[in-house]
Amino acid sequence: MKNDYFQVVRGGLNSTFQDLGRENLYHIGLPFSGAMDKRNYLIANKLIDNSKNDPVLEFAFQGPSLKYFGTKRNIVVTGNVNFKIIKKDNSQNEGECYRTIELDEGDTIDILSTNRSVYGYFSISGGFKLDKVWGSFSTTIVAQIGSNKGNKLIDGQDIKLNKPNQLSNKKLDFINSKIEFIRIIKGTNFDYFSEQSIKDFFSKDFEVTKLTDRMGMRLDGIKLKNIKKTNIKSEGLVKGTIQIPTDGKPIIMLSDHGTLGGYPKLGVVISADYDKLVQIPPGSKIKFKEIHLKDAENLHKLYNMETNNILNKIL
């Protein structure tokens, strides 16, 4: 029996398979990777009754166009995304995020763009038929590791699918919320910077530049003055670390970040704000606010509770 599959009509700008990431491999230079926006990833799988760590297609800005061959099954798109379903007879239906949609043989889902955001997620009932690499389905392009031979989608390739779940009709009323500040805790080199630079960091706007991808987010704004050393011995990095290179412009380490770095670390973005951080598009302004470690821990617990409450609304 032939597997159901998608034919990739258009791969999109940066469409990769992601799950919750791979753990405990920093010692060999592999970051966690995984979905950039964890909450939207989890919602995508829950709406179509997939397991929470099943791989989904993550896309940035412009998504893929995929033609379907197989039995009727559900799909779902999460995030702030413009997309349409092109039926076999060439009629078109506007897509609606956060609800299940039935896809028939010969239909095409065309994910046109994200809307005032960066990442969206596409999941299908039963999931994509992929192999795990180092304990995860996630694709890490810079290391060429993971599903799809470590590469993003390319035009013309086929994507095999697992057996579908039962058809259902589910919808979630969900709005991607925004916050006024990105909250951080002090980094290990916080005292490397002048009092005025610290004041500027927490009072001035910074702009997200186009030099932003799954590895890191480069910011533009007032130059932060280092009063000790602009370069240090390379140390381990974690997701959300804010490094300040010699030009004084912050770089935030994201999900595919390098595991070592030699620039001073001013702070670390708290995990509760990470999903919102990665959805801020180039050209947008952001501000930072310092909080204490204990508050960051409490906010992490609260954010997980909120996520679970959202998922529990999906029956």
C-alpha positions in Angstrom: 0.0 0.0 0.0 1.4 3.3 -1.1 2.0 5.9 1.7 0.1 9.2 1.6 2.4 12.1 0.9 2.9 15.7 0.1 4.7 17.0 -3.0 6.5 20.2 -2.3 5.4 22.8 -4.9 7.3 25.6 -3.1 9.7 25.0 -0.2 9.3 28.5 1.3 12.0 30.6 2.8 13.0 28.5 5.8 10.7 25.5 6.2 12.1 22.8 8.6 10.8 19.9 10.6 10.9 20.6 14.4 9.8 18.9 17.6 10.7 19.8 21.2 14.4 19.5 20.4 17.3 17.3 21.4 18.7 17.3 25.0 22.1 17.1 26.6 24.3 17.3 23.5 26.1 20.6 24.1 29.3 18.7 24.8 29.5 17.7 21.2 28.5 21.1 19.9 24.8 20.5 19.2 22.2 23.0 20.6 18.7 22.0 21.6 17.1 23.3 18.4 13.4 22.5 18.3 10.4 24.7 17.6 11.1 28.4 18.1 7.6 29.1 19.5 6.9 26.1 21.8 3.4 27.1 22.6 2.2 27.3 19.0 4.0 24.1 18.3 2.2 22.3 21.1 -1.2 23.7 20.0 -0.6 22.5 16.4 -0.2 18.9 17.5 -3.0 18.9 20.1 -5.6 20.2 17.7 -5.2 17.1 15.5 -4.6 14.5 18.2 -0.9 14.0 17.5 1.6 13.3 20.3 3.1 16.4 21.8 6.6 15.6 20.5 5.5 14.7 17.0 7.4 16.7 14.3 5.7 19.6 12.6 6.7 21.9 9.8 8.0 25.2 11.1 8.2 28.0 8.5 9.4 31.6 8.7 7.8 34.6 6.8 6.8 32.7 3.6 5.8 29.1 4.1 5.6 26.2 1.8 3.1 25.2 -0.8 2.2 21.5 -0.6 0.1 19.3 -2.8 -1.5 16.4 -1.1 -1.9 12.8 -2.3 -3.8 10.4 -0.1 -7.0 9.7 1.9 -8.9 12.6 3.5 -7.3 13.8 6.7 -7.0 16.9 9.0 -4.4 19.6 8.9 -3.9 22.6 11.1 -1.9 25.9 11.0 -1.0 27.9 14.1 0.5 31.3 14.5 -0.5 34.5 12.8 -0.5 33.2 9.3 -2.1 33.9 5.9 -2.8 30.7 3.9 -5.3 29.2 1.5 -6.5 25.8 0.4 -6.5 25.3 -3.4 -9.0 22.5 -4.2 -8.5 19.9 -6.9 -11.0 21.8 -9.1 -8.9 25.0 -8.6 -11.4 26.7 -6.3 -9.8 28.4 -3.3 -10.8 28.7 0.4 -9.2 31.1 2.8 -7.5 29.3 5.6 -8.2 29.9 9.3 -5.6 29.3 11.9 -6.2 27.2 15.1 -8.9 25.0 13.6 -8.8 21.7 11.8 -9.3 21.6 8.1 -10.0 18.6 5.9 -7.6 18.0 3.0 -8.7 15.8 0.1 -6.7 14.0 -2.6 -5.3 16.6 -5.0 -5.8 19.6 -2.7 -2.9 22.1 -2.1 -2.2 24.1 1.0 -0.4 27.3 0.1 1.1 29.1 3.1 1.5 32.6 1.9 3.1 34.5 4.8 3.2 35.2 8.5 1.4 38.4 9.6 3.4 40.8 11.7 5.3 37.9 13.1 8.0 35.4 12.1 7.2 31.8 12.7 4.2 29.6 11.9 3.5 25.9 12.3 1.8 23.3 10.1 0.8 19.9 11.4 -1.1 17.0 9.8 -3.1 14.2 11.3 -0.9 11.2 12.0 2.2 13.2 11.5 5.2 13.2 9.1 7.0 9.9 8.4 10.5 10.8 9.5 13.5 9.3 11.3 14.9 10.6 14.5 18.5 11.7 14.6 20.2 12.0 18.0 16.9 11.5 19.8 15.0 14.2 17.9 13.2 14.9 14.6 14.4 18.5 14.7 16.4 19.9 11.7 19.5 21.9 12.6 20.6 23.3 9.2 23.9 24.8 10.3 25.0 21.3 11.4 23.1 19.5 8.6 21.6 17.2 11.3 18.1 15.9 11.7 15.1 15.1 9.6 15.2 15.7 5.8 18.9 15.1 5.9 19.5 18.2 7.9 18.1 20.5 5.2 15.1 22.8 4.8 12.4 21.8 2.3 13.2 22.1 -1.4 10.9 22.4 -4.4 9.9 19.1 -5.9 10.6 16.8 -3.0 8.1 14.4 -1.5 7.2 14.1 2.2 5.8 10.8 3.3 3.1 10.7 6.0 2.0 8.2 8.7 -1.4 6.7 9.0 -4.0 9.4 9.8 -6.0 9.8 13.0 -9.8 9.9 12.8 -11.3 13.0 11.3 -12.4 15.7 13.8 -13.6 19.2 13.9 -11.7 21.3 16.5 -11.1 25.0 16.9 -9.3 27.0 19.5 -10.0 30.7 20.2 -6.4 31.9 20.7 -4.6 35.2 20.2 -0.9 35.5 20.2 -0.3 38.0 23.1 2.4 40.6 23.2 4.4 42.0 26.1 5.8 45.5 26.6 9.2 44.3 27.7 11.5 41.4 27.2 12.6 40.4 30.7 16.1 39.3 31.4 18.3 38.2 34.3 21.9 39.3 34.8 24.5 37.6 32.7 27.9 36.4 34.0 29.6 39.5 32.6 27.0 42.1 33.6 29.7 44.2 35.4 31.8 44.5 32.2 29.6 47.4 31.1 29.6 51.0 32.2 26.8 52.3 34.4 25.6 54.5 31.6 25.5 51.6 29.2 23.5 49.5 31.7 21.1 52.4 32.1 20.8 52.8 28.3 20.2 49.0 27.8 17.2 49.1 30.1 15.8 52.5 29.0 16.4 52.7 25.2 14.7 51.0 22.3 16.6 48.4 20.3 15.6 47.4 16.7 15.5 43.9 15.5 17.6 43.8 12.3 17.3 41.6 9.2 20.4 39.7 10.4 18.2 37.4 12.4 17.5 33.7 12.0 17.2 30.5 14.1 20.7 30.9 15.4 20.5 34.4 16.7 18.9 37.9 16.7 21.1 40.9 16.1 19.9 44.2 17.4 20.6 47.8 16.5 20.6 50.7 18.8 22.8 52.7 21.1 26.3 51.3 21.4 27.0 49.6 24.8 30.4 50.4 26.2 32.5 47.6 27.6 34.9 48.9 30.3 36.8 45.7 30.8 37.3 43.2 28.0 35.6 43.0 24.6 36.7 39.4 24.2 36.9 36.7 26.8 37.8 33.0 26.9 35.1 31.0 25.1 32.4 29.8 27.5 29.3 27.7 27.2 26.1 29.4 25.9 22.5 28.8 26.5 19.4 29.8 24.6 18.5 33.4 25.3 22.0 34.6 26.2 22.6 38.2 25.2 26.2 38.7 24.0 27.8 42.1 23.3 30.4 41.9 20.6 33.1 44.6 19.9 30.7 46.9 18.0 28.5 47.2 21.2 25.4 45.9 19.5 23.6 43.0 21.3 23.1 39.6 19.8 20.6 37.2 21.4 21.3 33.5 21.1 18.3 31.6 19.7 17.4 27.9 19.3 20.2 26.9 16.9 22.9 29.0 18.6 26.5 28.0 18.8 27.3 26.2 22.1 30.4 28.3 22.8 31.1 32.0 22.6 33.8 34.5 23.5 31.8 37.7 23.8 30.8 39.1 27.2 27.3 38.1 28.3 25.2 40.9 29.6 22.1 38.9 30.4 19.8 36.0 29.5 16.2 36.3 28.3 13.9 34.5 30.6 12.2 31.3 29.2 8.7 32.7 29.8 9.4 35.5 27.2 11.2 33.4 24.6 8.2 32.4 22.5 7.2 36.1 22.2 10.8 37.2 21.6 11.3 35.0 18.5 8.0 36.2 16.9 9.2 39.9 16.8 9.9 40.7 13.1 12.8 42.7 11.7 12.2 46.4 12.0 10.3 46.2 15.3 11.5 47.9 18.5 12.0 46.1 21.7 12.8 47.1 25.3 14.4 45.1 28.1 13.6 44.9 31.8 15.7 43.2 34.5 14.1 40.8 37.0 15.5 38.5 39.6 16.1 34.8 39.2 13.4 33.8 41.6 10.9 35.9 39.6 12.1 34.3 36.4 11.5 30.8 37.9 8.0 31.8 39.0 7.2 33.3 35.6 8.4 30.0 34.0 6.0 28.0 36.1 3.2 30.4 35.4 3.8 30.3 31.6 3.8 26.5 31.6 0.5 26.5 33.6 -1.0 28.9 31.1 0.1 26.7 28.2 -1.4 23.6 29.8 -4.6 25.5 30.4 -4.8 26.4 26.7 -4.1 22.8 25.6 -6.7 21.5 28.0 -9.4 23.6 26.3 -8.9 21.5 23.2 -11.2 18.5 23.6 
